[in-house]
Amino acid sequence: MRHARSAAALVLLGLAIATASADAGCAAPAPEAAPVVTPELLMLGADVFRERCSPCHGDRGRGDGLLAEVLPVRPRNYFEESFRWGNQPAEIAETVRGGRSGVMPAFEGALDAREIWAVANLVHLWATGGAAAMEPASP
């Protein structure tokens, strides 16, 4: 039932955004299709994570990066904490794209769509226990 309400809310939100965009004289951007998850995509995700995410989330996604202590909201530990905005790849990709809570920056424009999906899929595997042993490569 919870998923049905969430899906309905997403549909309504999508309609509201499309209506607002049409009213503003511009079309809502089409979402990028999720790529097939391959080892290469996950390795790209590990590279992106190491470069862009590890300063806050830590080298292994445990919320213990160098900046974690100075941030007003502690970065998520992907292995132990629940996700407020969903732990599915599309939901994680949206968080990476747009940022959250005024603390996590938006990476849209800094990362291309494939890089966003790559890191989202890596985080999804960590969060769901699908690849607990898979960690970003050391620099």
C-alpha positions in Angstrom: 0.0 0.0 0.0 2.9 2.4 0.9 4.4 1.8 -2.5 1.1 2.5 -4.3 0.8 5.8 -2.4 4.4 6.7 -3.2 3.9 5.9 -6.9 0.7 7.9 -7.0 2.5 10.9 -5.3 5.3 10.6 -7.9 2.7 10.6 -10.8 1.0 13.7 -9.3 4.3 15.4 -8.8 5.3 14.6 -12.4 2.0 16.1 -13.7 2.5 19.2 -11.6 6.0 19.7 -12.9 4.8 19.1 -16.5 1.9 21.5 -16.1 4.2 24.2 -14.5 6.7 23.7 -17.3 4.0 24.0 -20.0 2.6 27.1 -18.3 6.1 28.6 -18.4 6.4 27.9 -22.1 9.0 25.1 -21.8 8.8 21.3 -21.9 9.8 19.3 -18.9 13.1 17.5 -19.6 12.7 13.8 -20.3 14.4 11.6 -17.6 17.5 9.8 -18.8 17.0 6.1 -19.2 18.8 4.0 -16.7 21.7 2.2 -18.2 22.2 -1.6 -17.9 24.2 -2.3 -14.8 27.5 -3.8 -15.8 30.9 -4.3 -14.0 32.2 -1.4 -16.1 29.3 0.9 -15.0 30.0 0.0 -11.3 33.7 0.7 -11.7 32.8 4.1 -13.2 30.5 4.6 -10.1 33.4 3.7 -7.9 35.7 6.3 -9.6 33.0 9.0 -9.4 32.3 8.1 -5.7 36.0 8.3 -4.8 36.4 11.7 -6.5 33.1 13.4 -5.7 31.4 11.7 -2.8 34.2 10.3 -0.5 35.1 13.7 1.1 31.8 13.6 2.9 30.6 10.0 2.7 34.0 8.4 3.3 36.1 6.1 1.1 33.8 3.2 1.8 30.4 5.0 2.0 30.2 4.8 5.8 29.5 8.5 6.4 33.0 9.1 7.8 34.6 11.4 5.2 37.1 14.1 6.1 34.3 16.7 6.0 31.7 14.7 7.9 32.4 16.3 11.3 32.0 19.8 10.0 28.8 19.5 8.1 25.5 20.5 9.7 24.0 17.1 8.7 26.1 14.1 8.9 26.5 12.2 5.6 24.6 8.9 5.3 26.3 5.6 6.1 25.0 3.6 3.1 25.4 0.2 5.0 23.5 1.0 8.2 21.1 4.0 7.7 17.8 4.1 6.0 17.3 6.5 3.0 14.9 9.3 3.5 14.2 9.8 -0.2 14.4 6.1 -1.3 17.2 3.6 -2.0 16.3 2.6 -5.6 18.7 3.7 -8.3 16.3 6.2 -9.8 15.7 7.8 -6.4 19.4 7.9 -5.6 20.2 9.3 -9.0 17.7 12.1 -8.3 19.5 12.9 -5.0 22.8 13.0 -6.8 21.3 15.2 -9.6 19.6 17.7 -7.4 21.3 17.5 -4.0 19.5 17.4 -0.6 18.8 19.3 2.5 20.9 22.3 1.4 24.0 20.3 2.4 24.6 17.7 -0.3 25.4 19.6 -3.4 23.6 19.0 -6.7 25.9 17.3 -9.2 23.7 18.0 -12.3 26.1 19.8 -14.7 29.2 18.6 -12.9 28.5 14.9 -13.8 27.0 13.6 -16.9 23.9 11.3 -16.9 26.0 8.1 -17.1 28.2 9.1 -14.2 25.1 9.9 -12.1 23.6 6.6 -12.9 26.9 4.8 -12.2 27.3 6.2 -8.7 23.6 5.7 -8.0 23.8 2.0 -8.9 26.9 1.6 -6.8 25.2 3.2 -3.7 22.1 1.1 -4.4 24.1 -2.1 -4.2 25.7 -1.0 -0.9 22.4 0.1 0.6 20.6 -3.1 -0.3 23.5 -5.4 0.6 23.9 -6.5 -3.0 27.6 -5.8 -3.0 28.7 -5.2 0.6 32.2 -6.3 -0.3 32.4 -4.0 -3.3 34.2 -0.8 -2.4 35.7 2.0 -4.4 39.3 1.4 -5.4 42.0 3.1 -3.4 43.6 6.1 -5.2 
